[in-house]
């Protein structure tokens, strides 16, 4: 290895571009005591050509440069050597790149970038800044230029046309080397085209190979009971996420082995699935087992109900939002309604016009919309991706006493998360689908009463915490709102001649909430008795 030699390696495919690059290289100043050679290589596969040239040259320092580049800084070689010699652990230098590669995997389109370049026929200066000292560490330099001081084989086995430089940066980092972007007064390079070609197969190969090293782990938790057909659709929607770095935890309390047999081929093919069957578990046992799951390596969690489904880019998009918004504790979106046969019947309507667009909402503002409209616009557990550290001891719900058959486990959890951070709301794109069918709990006869009793409990807990509901005026307003809607539920039950135990519980809760108006807003709720849940009709 010649430590005083620099090789400039070019994959040559277009004579016009190649000649322009050579002309710019002729202006370079070669540092005193060093030799520089230009190695053009041809062939269809770019990274095979790079690897071939790398192995043919004995130069310690190698520059891999796209033929569409024109070098605009005469002393760039001296600047590169200065950075390499300052730190032997620097393996790769670029002039621009991604501080963090976005979850779609494309370096140049990533949100967190740094560096400079002239771009396009008009030579527009693009300046992402972010390099305050001589260099800044990045996950990847851009595809059109890197310099190295160590030889590591190019992944020609995976990449043919694109993503090879991002992969090379990952390979260097795997071996303990740094990838950096150099500081520049003016852009050192001019990329003479604005359009970038990305091969989709190369992109998928890059994400398959390196996602686990670049992106946070997401836990997808699926509790299931005796719905193998729906469960399979839900499971596949998680497996088919474009976001690779996830695990799928399944808790099954089906009385038969249909779901267990169904999942076996998936378990054999995909190590991300963790499956547990407890045929003697009750519904609450199954929920509690799923709720107790906690992988300390996972940064985010998304529950997936066994009759719902994710859309392919749901997790990818939501994780990217989290990475760019550290103050956010929940990311959710509008979702589609789906019938029992899987037909999309439209979007679930938003309760407030502000939610018809994508925006960030302060935690208190999101809580106010949810409670003042009486609508869980954030969605069912399937809809939202959650930052785990904002949960209460990694569990669902805001308070420990919201146990048993608690109808608003999702709203209670949202309250907890909104007390710890903000909501990012995607209002212009559905990322999941909620299935409506006869077996849902919302179709039980007493579901409306369950809802109101649970909402009273939420109000009681929030008033005690005084985080969202802080003044007597605010609690009085919400108690009055609750009395109004609870009275409508009772009237509806009366008109339908429904008199289940949960109606008695709602009546007692109504008395307790009314008393709170006269006793200084001290809410003392009766025990919750829901009786036997039936499916003989729907009261709402």
C-alpha positions, 0 to 999 in steps of 0.5 A: 500500500503506497501511503503517498498515493491518491487514486481517483476512480471513475465509473465511465459510461458517458463520454461527454460527462467523463470529459467534463470531469477530467477537465476539472481534475486537471486543475487540481493541486496535488499535495507535495510529496504525493502522486495522483492517478486517475482510474476510469473503469467501464462496465454496466455494474457500477460497484463491480467497477469500483471494487475492481479498480480498488483492488487494482490500485495500491494507493492508500487514499482513494476517491470514488467520483461520479462522472457527472461531477465537476470539481470546483475546489483546487485544493480539495486533495489537501483538505481531504488528507488533513482530515484523514491524518487528524483521525485514523478512525475516519474511513470515509469523507464526503462533501454532503450527506445524511446525518441520519438516513431517513426511514425510506433509505434515500440519503439525498432525500433525508431530512437531517443533512449537512454539507454543500454542493452546486446542483444542476445546469444552473449551478444552484448552491445547495447548503444544508449547513451543519458542519461547524468544525472541520468535519461532521460525522454522518450515517452516509455521504451522498452517492456521487463522491466519497474519499477513503483511506482504507480498502473495504470490499464494495457490496457488489453482491447486493447493489448494481446501480445505486445505494452502493455508497450508502452501503459502503458507509455502513460497511465502514461503520460496521468495522468501527470507522467514522463517515464524515462530511468535510467543512467547505467555504464554498461547494467543492463539487458541482453535480451537473444533473438535478435528477437522481436515479434510484433502483427500487431493488437496490433500495430494498436490499439496502433496507433489508441489510442495514435497517437494524443498525440505523433505525429504532426497534418497533414492537407490534403487539397483537392480542388475538382470539379465535379470528384466524381469517382476520388475524392472518390479514392483520399479521401480514399487514405487519410483516409487509411493512416497508419499515424492517426493524420491527418485532411482532408479539402475538398473544393468543387465547383461542380455545382451538388450535386454528390460529396456532396452525395458521401461524406456523409457516410464518414462524418458520420464515420470519424470526421477528415473530414471537408467538404465545398461546394460552388456551385457558386464558380469559379475555382479560388474561390475554390482554394483561399478558400482551400489556406486560410485554416489554422489550427494553430494546424497543423504542416504540410500540404499536398495538394491532387489533387482530381484526384491523390492518396496517397499510404498508408505509405506516410504521416507516412514516411514523418513525420518521416523524418521531425521529424529527420531533423529539417532543412528540409522544404519539403519532396518529393519522386518519384511518379508513373504515373497513367492512367485515369482508375487507371492503374500504367504505370510507374514512372515519370522520374527523370531529374538528376541521383542524384535523383535516390537515397534517399538523402537530398539536400540543398535548393539552390541545389534543386532549381538549378536542378529544374530550370536548367533542367526545370523539376519540379522534386519535383512534383505536390502538391500531392507529397510533404509534407510541413512544414507549418511555412516555407510557406509565410503567410500559403499560396502557392506561393513565391510572392503575385503577382503570382495570377490568373491562375498561371501554376507553383503554385507548383514550386513557392511554392517549391521556397519559401520552399527551401528558408527556408530549405532543401529538403529531397528526397525519390528517391527509393520509390513511395509514391503517384500516379499522374493521366493523363487524358483528363480533366487536365489543362496540356491538354489545348491547351495553357498549354505550353504557360501558363507554359513559361509565369509563369516561366518568372514570377518566374525568375523575382521574384527570381531575385528581391529577389536575394536569389537563383539567385544572380549574373548577370551571373546567371540571364543571363544564365537563361534568355537565357535558357528561351528564347530558350524553349519559342521560341520552344513553339512558333514554336510548336504553329505555326506549329500546327496553334494555335493562342490563346490569351495566345500565344500573351502573350507569344510573348510579354513576349519573347520580354520583356525577350529579352530586359532584356538582354540589359537593365541591366537585369531589367525584365518588364513583360506584363500583363498576358492574357490567354483568354478562355482556351480550350481543343481542343488539346495539345501544349507542 
